Amino acid sequence: MSTSLTPLQAEAAFWMVLVFALMLGIGIETNWGRQMQWPVPEVVETPPAFAKPVLAEPFRLAPPDEFTNITQRPLFIVTRRPTPAAPPPEPPKPRMQKGQFVLTGTILVAEGKFAFLLEKAGNRSRVVAEGKEINGILVKEVAKERVVLSQFDDTEDLILKSNTPPPRPPATAGVVPGAPGGAGPAPAAPGGAAAPGAPAAIPGAPAAKPPPARTPALPSAWPPRQ
């Protein structure tokens, strides 16, 4: 009797072995049903009731009167004394305005000393005695050719400008003043002596040449016409 399986039987045997192996693996994994977990019923938990916290009052600064002690005794100063206030700056001192006047003359008499000033602003002549004021400026001193003005601890000297020409330089010895070219020998007196009052000749200086003699005019050969 033949024991060979038909293809249909072989296929059925294969599927049976596969199903058996699958069931065996599931049984081993679940410890044959002992590790099967059924749906756990949902447990509703009621949260505990918490007491509502009491909010603190909003932050506010203390009144300024409470910080008076800190102001009077600073914490970051060794002496615990406030820094003294700085003194106010000194106002600018007024200054004397110079150049207002021009000195044109002075008079020194027994009755007093007077200065003649020309005010530049209005081109006016002013006469002021020594010790008097003009435009708030004190005439402190009046001299012959000088006047001192004073104001606000400051002074100004006014010098009298004169138009006197400078002195002429002295004439060079041995030169006759007014001679052409500024040179020429001194006139000599008869006998070779120098004329009185004439400058002496400079020793070692070259003698000047005498002027050429003038030729007398000859009478004309033709008589004058009548």
C-alpha positions as CSV (number, residue, x, y, z in Angstrom):
1,M,0.0,0.0,0.0
2,S,1.5,3.4,-1.0
3,T,1.9,6.1,1.7
4,S,2.7,9.1,-0.5
5,L,0.6,12.2,0.1
6,T,-1.2,14.0,-2.5
7,P,-0.6,17.7,-3.0
8,L,-3.8,18.6,-1.4
9,Q,-3.0,16.6,1.7
10,A,0.5,18.1,1.9
11,E,-0.9,21.6,1.7
12,A,-3.4,20.8,4.5
13,A,-0.7,19.3,6.6
14,F,1.5,22.4,6.2
15,W,-1.3,24.7,7.3
16,M,-2.1,22.6,10.3
17,V,1.6,22.6,11.4
18,L,1.7,26.4,10.9
19,V,-1.5,27.0,13.0
20,F,-0.3,24.6,15.7
21,A,3.1,26.4,15.9
22,L,1.2,29.8,16.1
23,M,-1.0,28.6,18.9
24,L,2.0,27.2,20.8
25,G,3.8,30.5,20.6
26,I,0.8,32.4,21.9
27,G,0.3,30.0,24.7
28,I,3.9,30.3,25.8
29,E,3.8,34.1,25.6
30,T,0.6,34.4,27.7
31,N,1.7,31.6,30.1
32,W,-1.3,29.6,28.9
33,G,-3.8,32.4,29.6
34,R,-2.4,33.4,33.1
35,Q,-1.0,36.7,31.8
36,M,-4.1,37.8,30.0
37,Q,-5.2,41.2,31.1
38,W,-8.8,42.1,30.8
39,P,-10.0,45.7,30.4
40,V,-9.4,47.7,33.6
41,P,-12.4,49.7,34.7
42,E,-11.9,53.5,34.6
43,V,-11.6,55.0,38.0
44,V,-12.7,58.6,38.4
45,E,-10.7,60.4,41.0
46,T,-12.0,63.5,42.6
47,P,-9.3,66.2,43.0
48,P,-8.8,67.4,46.5
49,A,-10.2,70.9,47.2
50,F,-7.4,73.5,47.8
51,A,-7.9,76.6,49.8
52,K,-7.9,79.8,47.7
53,P,-4.7,81.7,48.5
54,V,-5.1,85.2,49.9
55,L,-3.3,87.8,47.8
56,A,-1.0,90.2,49.4
57,E,-1.6,93.9,49.1
58,P,0.2,95.7,46.2
59,F,3.7,97.0,47.0
60,R,3.8,100.7,47.8
61,L,6.7,102.9,48.8
62,A,6.7,104.2,52.3
63,P,6.0,107.9,52.8
64,P,9.0,110.2,52.2
65,D,9.1,111.2,55.9
66,E,10.3,107.8,56.8
67,F,13.5,108.3,54.7
68,T,14.5,111.5,56.4
69,N,17.1,109.8,58.6
70,I,18.7,108.2,55.6
71,T,19.0,111.5,53.9
72,Q,20.5,113.2,57.0
73,R,22.9,110.3,57.7
74,P,23.9,108.7,54.3
75,L,24.9,105.1,54.5
76,F,27.8,105.3,51.9
77,I,29.7,108.2,53.6
78,V,32.1,107.5,56.4
79,T,31.2,110.6,58.4
80,R,27.5,109.8,58.0
81,R,27.0,113.5,57.2
82,P,25.5,114.9,54.0
83,T,27.9,116.6,51.5
84,P,27.8,120.3,52.0
85,A,26.3,122.2,49.1
86,A,28.7,124.0,46.8
87,P,28.7,127.8,47.1
88,P,27.2,129.6,44.1
89,P,29.6,130.8,41.5
90,E,30.7,134.4,41.8
91,P,29.1,136.8,39.3
92,P,31.5,138.1,36.7
93,K,33.3,141.3,37.7
94,P,32.7,144.3,35.6
95,R,35.6,145.4,33.5
96,M,36.8,148.8,32.5
97,Q,36.0,149.7,28.9
98,K,39.2,151.2,27.6
99,G,39.8,153.3,24.5
100,Q,36.9,155.7,25.0
101,F,38.9,158.9,25.1
102,V,41.9,160.5,23.5
103,L,44.0,163.0,25.4
104,T,44.3,166.4,23.6
105,G,45.8,168.5,26.3
106,T,46.3,169.2,30.0
107,I,46.4,172.3,32.2
108,L,48.3,172.5,35.5
109,V,47.4,175.6,37.4
110,A,47.1,176.6,41.1
111,E,43.3,176.1,41.0
112,G,43.7,172.5,39.9
113,K,44.7,170.1,37.2
114,F,42.5,169.7,34.1
115,A,42.5,167.3,31.2
116,F,41.1,167.9,27.8
117,L,39.7,164.6,26.5
118,L,38.1,163.8,23.1
119,E,35.3,161.3,23.4
120,K,35.4,158.9,20.4
121,A,31.7,157.9,20.6
122,G,30.4,161.4,19.8
123,N,33.6,163.1,18.8
124,R,33.0,165.6,21.6
125,S,35.6,167.5,23.6
126,R,35.4,167.2,27.4
127,V,37.2,169.0,30.2
128,V,37.6,167.0,33.4
129,A,39.4,168.0,36.6
130,E,41.6,165.6,38.5
131,G,39.6,163.5,40.9
132,K,36.3,163.9,39.0
133,E,34.5,161.2,37.0
134,I,33.5,161.1,33.3
135,N,31.1,158.3,32.1
136,G,31.7,156.6,35.4
137,I,35.5,156.6,35.0
138,L,37.6,158.4,37.6
139,V,40.4,160.8,36.4
140,K,42.9,159.5,38.9
141,E,46.0,161.6,37.9
142,V,46.7,164.5,35.5
143,A,50.3,165.1,34.6
144,K,51.9,167.4,32.0
145,E,51.7,164.9,29.1
146,R,49.9,162.0,30.7
147,V,46.5,161.2,32.3
148,V,45.6,158.1,34.3
149,L,42.0,156.9,34.3
150,S,40.7,154.3,36.8
151,Q,37.7,152.1,37.1
152,F,36.9,148.7,38.6
153,D,40.5,148.2,40.0
154,D,41.9,148.8,36.5
155,T,43.7,151.8,35.0
156,E,44.4,153.3,31.6
157,D,47.2,155.6,30.6
158,L,46.4,158.3,28.1
159,I,49.6,159.8,26.5
160,L,49.5,163.3,24.9
161,K,50.5,163.0,21.3
162,S,52.5,166.1,20.1
163,N,53.2,167.2,16.6
164,T,56.7,168.6,17.3
165,P,59.1,167.7,14.5
166,P,62.1,165.6,15.6
167,P,65.4,167.6,16.1
168,R,67.8,167.9,13.1
169,P,71.0,165.9,13.2
170,P,74.2,168.1,13.9
171,A,76.2,169.2,10.9
172,T,79.3,167.3,10.0
173,A,82.6,169.1,10.9
174,G,84.4,170.5,7.9
175,V,81.2,170.8,5.8
176,V,79.6,174.2,5.2
177,P,75.9,174.1,5.8
178,G,73.9,174.9,2.7
179,A,76.8,174.3,0.3
180,P,76.0,172.4,-3.0
181,G,76.5,168.7,-2.6
182,G,76.9,169.1,1.2
183,A,80.7,169.4,0.8
184,G,83.3,172.1,0.5
185,P,86.2,173.6,2.3
186,A,85.8,176.1,5.0
187,P,86.5,179.7,3.9
188,A,89.9,180.8,4.9
189,A,90.9,184.2,6.2
190,P,93.7,186.2,4.7
191,G,97.1,184.8,5.7
192,G,95.9,181.1,5.6
193,A,94.0,181.2,8.9
194,A,90.5,179.9,9.1
195,A,87.7,182.5,9.2
196,P,86.2,183.1,12.6
197,G,83.1,181.0,13.2
198,A,83.9,178.6,10.3
199,P,84.2,174.9,11.2
200,A,87.7,173.6,11.3
201,A,88.8,171.1,8.6
202,I,89.0,167.4,9.5
203,P,92.7,166.3,9.8
204,G,93.6,163.7,7.1
205,A,90.6,164.5,4.9
206,P,91.3,165.1,1.2
207,A,91.3,168.8,0.3
208,A,88.6,169.9,-1.9
209,K,89.5,171.2,-5.4
210,P,89.1,174.9,-6.0
211,P,86.4,175.9,-8.4
212,P,87.6,176.6,-11.9
213,A,88.4,180.2,-12.8
214,R,85.8,182.0,-14.7
215,T,86.9,183.4,-18.2
216,P,86.1,187.1,-18.6
217,A,83.9,187.9,-21.5
218,L,85.7,189.4,-24.5
219,P,84.2,192.6,-26.0
220,S,82.5,192.1,-29.2
221,A,84.4,193.0,-32.4
222,W,81.3,194.5,-34.0
223,P,80.0,197.7,-32.6
224,P,76.5,197.7,-31.4
225,R,73.9,198.7,-33.8
226,Q,72.5,202.2,-33.6
